[in-house]
Amino acid sequence: MYKRLTASRFSVPLIAGLGAMLCITVLSGLSTTVESFVWLMAPFGATMVILFGLPESPLAQPRNIVMGHVLTTAIGLSVASVVSVSPWSLGLAVGLAVGLMLLTDTTHPPAGANPLVVMLAGEQWDFLFMPVAAGAVLIVVFGVIYHRLISGHDYPKRWL
């Protein structure tokens, strides 16, 4: 009935939490060091859960992380460019983003928030490159290094 408290029960969450902490710290540090660039956005926090907590999941693979974030951000920016931001357009953008991720086999649940982020914050097209694309690529690179050197996970399971 009760799970036994063992070192292994705590080591996996601690290692995952450490990876997430270090990755966000690096991105945040880059944002403060290179002041003309922002490397963070809220959905990256949710990406940490999948990348470090569930690295073997198809949702955590590089293609899903990078393309999921890029595609959904592009949809949010496109919808905002064509129509004004309204409850209807926010719903349309998220619906299109979910559909496109499923259609292209690039599903990454945290990226489902990207249309809302860009539309509600009034972001421009440069946001697609920085922080979204550059940040997602850096997250994947960090994940590969961290899993291979520290967590012991064979990450990624597939690149494309």
N, C-alpha and C positions, 0 to 999 in steps of 0.2 A: 504494500500500500504506500509506504513512504520510500522515497528514493534515498539510498544510502549516501551520506556525505563522504565523498572521496576527493583526492587531489585531482584526478582526471575530470571529475564533474566540474571543477572550478577552473581548470587550466584552459579549456577550450574557450569559454566566455572571456576569460582574462586576456588571452592572446588575441581574440577577435576585437575586444575593446581597446587593447593597446594599438592594434593596427589602425583602427578607426581614428583614435585620438592622434596618432602620429601623422596620418594622412591629412586630416583636417588642420592640424597644427602647421604642417608644411604649406598647405594652400593659404591659410590665414597669414602665415609669415611672409609669403610671397606678396600678398596683398598689401602688407604694411611696408615691405622693403621696396617694392617697385610700385610707387604710389599711383602711377598713371594706369595701372591695370588692376582689375578686380578678379580674383581667382575663385571666389566662393559664390554659391547661391544655395538657398535652402534645400532644394531636392538632393544636393550632394550628400547631405546628412543621411538621408534615407538610402542613398547608394551605398554608404558605409555598412549598413546593416546587411545588405545582400552580399557585397564583395567580401567582407571580412567574416561575417557570420555564416554565410552559405556559399562558399567559393566554388563548390561543385555544381551549383544550380545553373541551368541554362540562362537564367536571368542575370547571372553575375559574369558572364563571359564578355570579353572585350568588345565584340561586335555589338552586343546588346547594350552595354553601357554607353559606348561612344555614339553609335547610330541612334539608339533610343533617345538620348538627350538631344542630339543634333536635329533629328527629324521632328520631334515634338516642339522644339523651340522654333524651328522654321515655320511650322504650322501656326503657332501662336502669333508670330510676327506677320505672317501672310494674312491671317484673318484680321488682325488689328489694322493692317494696311488697307484692306479692302472695305471693311465696315467698321463702324465705331464700336467701342467696347460697351457691351450691354450683357444682361443675363443670357440672352439668346446667343450672342456671339461667343461668350465664354463657354457655354455648353457645346456649341458647334465646334470650337477649336479643340476642346478636350475629346469630344467624340471622334473627330477626324484623326487626332493624334493616336488614340487607342486603336482605331481601325487600321491606320497606316503601320503602326508597330506590329500588329498581328499579321497584316498582309505581307510585310517584309521580313518576318521572323526576327524582329529586333526588339521584342518586348522587354521592357525594363520598367517595372512599376513606378519607381520614383520619377521617371521622366514624364509620367502622366500629369504631373503638377506644372511642368514647364510652360504650357500655354497660359495658365493662370498667372504664373510669375511674371512673364514678359508683358502680358496684356494689362494686368493690374498695376504694374510698376511703370508702364509706358516706355519700356525698353525699345531701343533702336536695333537695326540690323547688325551693328558691331558687337552686340551682346552675344550673337550666335557664335562668334569666333572667340571672344574673351568675355566671360569666363567659360561659356558652355563647351565648345569644341576643345580648346586648349586644356581646360580643367578636366574634362572627361578623359582625355588622352593621358594627362599627368596622373590621374587617379588609377588608370589601368597600369601604367608603368610602375607606380608605387606598389600596387597590388601584386604584380608579378614578382618584384624584388622582395617584398615582405613575405609573401607566401613561400617563396623558394628558400629564403635565408632564415626565416624565423618560425613561421607556423608549421612548416613541413608539408603543406598541401601542395599537390601537383596542380598548380594554377598557371595558365588557364587550361581547361579541358579541350578547348578549341579556340582558334583565333577568329575564324570567319564562319 
